[in-house]
Amino acid sequence: MDYDMSTEPRMIIRDVDPELYKAMGGLGRYVRSGNLDAGLLAIVDIRASQINKCAWCLEMHQVQAREAGIAQRQLDLIPAWREARKLYTPRQQAALAFTEAVTLISEDGVPDDVWDDVKANFEEKEIVQLLMAIATINVYNRMNVTMQTQIGDEPFQLRRPA
């Protein structure tokens, strides 16, 4: 399926109802308050955004991943991580497989082998946090793709607190 992203955004959600971002921000704060490191979360966000074809999220999370110390080679090979397993820790591999299964849940659900691998690599509370990280990025992807959110004219830069 081709997406025509050459048009203006359909709507700027923040202008219509900024309260949505407060709710989404709460989910994000919950995810970041746990034991999952920023690099792992960025890899999860990137993989879901690749599957969902969300350019805006891809650009942002690539920057976050580099900021968290993820090597460019790892970032480049995320779409083919199974063939490049040696570049990813067992936790990263389990998180990537879980991200794919949850993002594409209507295809096969979450297969037992994926679940077993997640359970072997994460504590129960971390699994809940990981699931919510995947759910959250999928919501953002769906918002941005639906509204045809455009990438900026300049590369994405992380905002630094003043």
C-alpha positions as CSV (number, residue, x, y, z in Angstrom):
1,M,0.0,0.0,0.0
2,D,1.4,3.4,-0.9
3,Y,1.0,6.4,1.3
4,D,0.9,9.9,-0.1
5,M,2.6,12.0,2.5
6,S,3.1,14.9,0.2
7,T,0.0,16.7,1.4
8,E,-0.6,18.8,4.4
9,P,-1.5,17.1,7.7
10,R,-5.2,16.2,7.9
11,M,-5.5,17.7,11.3
12,I,-3.2,18.8,14.1
13,I,-4.5,16.8,17.1
14,R,-2.7,19.0,19.6
15,D,-4.6,22.1,18.3
16,V,-8.0,20.2,18.5
17,D,-7.6,18.6,21.9
18,P,-4.3,19.0,23.8
19,E,-5.7,16.9,26.6
20,L,-4.9,13.8,24.6
21,Y,-1.2,14.5,24.9
22,K,-1.6,14.6,28.7
23,A,-3.0,11.1,28.7
24,M,-0.4,9.9,26.3
25,G,2.3,11.6,28.4
26,G,1.1,9.7,31.4
27,L,1.6,6.4,29.6
28,G,5.1,7.5,28.5
29,R,6.0,8.5,32.1
30,Y,4.8,5.1,33.3
31,V,7.0,3.3,30.8
32,R,10.1,5.5,31.4
33,S,9.7,5.1,35.2
34,G,10.4,1.4,35.1
35,N,13.6,-0.7,34.7
36,L,13.7,-0.7,30.9
37,D,16.7,1.3,29.6
38,A,16.3,4.1,27.1
39,G,18.2,2.2,24.4
40,L,15.9,-0.8,24.6
41,L,12.8,1.5,24.6
42,A,14.1,3.3,21.5
43,I,14.7,0.0,19.6
44,V,11.1,-1.0,20.4
45,D,9.8,2.4,19.2
46,I,11.8,2.1,16.0
47,R,10.7,-1.4,15.2
48,A,7.0,-0.6,15.7
49,S,7.4,2.6,13.7
50,Q,9.0,0.7,10.9
51,I,6.2,-1.8,10.7
52,N,3.6,1.0,10.9
53,K,5.5,3.2,8.4
54,C,5.5,6.3,10.7
55,A,8.3,8.5,9.4
56,W,7.9,11.1,12.1
57,C,8.3,8.6,14.9
58,L,11.1,6.8,13.1
59,E,13.2,10.0,12.9
60,M,12.6,10.9,16.5
61,H,13.4,7.5,17.9
62,Q,16.5,7.1,15.8
63,V,17.8,10.3,17.4
64,Q,16.8,9.0,20.9
65,A,18.5,5.6,20.2
66,R,21.8,7.3,19.2
67,E,21.5,9.5,22.3
68,A,21.1,6.3,24.4
69,G,24.2,4.8,23.0
70,I,22.8,2.4,20.4
71,A,25.3,1.9,17.7
72,Q,24.4,3.0,14.2
73,R,25.0,-0.5,12.8
74,Q,22.4,-1.9,15.2
75,L,19.9,0.8,14.1
76,D,20.6,0.2,10.5
77,L,19.9,-3.6,10.9
78,I,16.8,-3.5,13.0
79,P,14.5,-4.5,10.1
80,A,16.7,-7.7,9.7
81,W,17.6,-8.2,13.4
82,R,17.0,-12.0,13.1
83,E,19.8,-12.3,10.6
84,A,22.0,-10.0,12.6
85,R,21.3,-11.5,16.1
86,K,24.9,-11.2,17.2
87,L,24.5,-7.4,17.3
88,Y,21.6,-7.6,19.8
89,T,21.5,-8.8,23.4
90,P,19.0,-11.5,24.3
91,R,16.8,-8.9,25.9
92,Q,16.8,-6.8,22.8
93,Q,16.0,-9.8,20.7
94,A,13.1,-10.8,22.9
95,A,11.8,-7.2,22.9
96,L,12.0,-7.0,19.1
97,A,10.1,-10.2,18.6
98,F,7.5,-9.2,21.2
99,T,7.2,-5.7,19.5
100,E,6.6,-7.4,16.1
101,A,4.0,-9.8,17.6
102,V,2.1,-7.2,19.5
103,T,2.2,-4.6,16.7
104,L,0.9,-7.3,14.2
105,I,-1.3,-9.0,16.8
106,S,-4.2,-9.6,14.3
107,E,-1.9,-11.9,12.3
108,D,-0.8,-14.6,14.8
109,G,-1.4,-13.2,18.2
110,V,1.6,-13.5,20.4
111,P,3.1,-16.9,19.7
112,D,4.1,-19.1,22.7
113,D,7.8,-19.1,21.7
114,V,7.8,-15.2,21.7
115,W,6.1,-15.1,25.0
116,D,8.5,-17.7,26.5
117,D,11.5,-15.7,25.3
118,V,10.1,-12.5,26.9
119,K,9.5,-14.3,30.2
120,A,13.0,-15.7,30.1
121,N,14.5,-12.3,29.7
122,F,12.3,-9.9,31.6
123,E,10.8,-9.8,35.1
124,E,7.0,-9.7,35.2
125,K,6.7,-6.0,35.9
126,E,9.2,-5.3,33.1
127,I,6.9,-7.3,30.8
128,V,4.0,-5.1,31.7
129,Q,6.2,-2.0,31.1
130,L,7.4,-3.4,27.8
131,L,3.8,-4.2,26.7
132,M,2.8,-0.7,27.5
133,A,5.8,0.7,25.6
134,I,4.7,-1.2,22.6
135,A,1.1,-0.2,23.0
136,T,2.0,3.5,23.4
137,I,4.2,3.7,20.3
138,N,1.5,1.9,18.3
139,V,-1.0,4.6,19.4
140,Y,1.4,7.4,18.4
141,N,2.1,5.7,15.1
142,R,-1.6,5.4,14.3
143,M,-2.2,9.0,15.2
144,N,0.6,10.3,13.0
145,V,-0.1,8.0,10.0
146,T,-3.8,8.8,10.2
147,M,-3.2,12.5,10.4
148,Q,-0.4,12.4,7.8
149,T,2.0,14.1,10.2
150,Q,4.9,15.5,8.3
151,I,8.6,15.3,9.2
152,G,10.2,18.7,9.7
153,D,12.3,20.5,7.1
154,E,15.3,20.0,9.4
155,P,16.4,16.8,11.1
156,F,14.8,16.1,14.4
157,Q,16.6,17.3,17.5
158,L,16.0,16.4,21.1
159,R,14.7,19.2,23.3
160,R,17.1,20.0,26.1
161,P,15.6,21.2,29.4
162,A,16.4,24.9,30.0
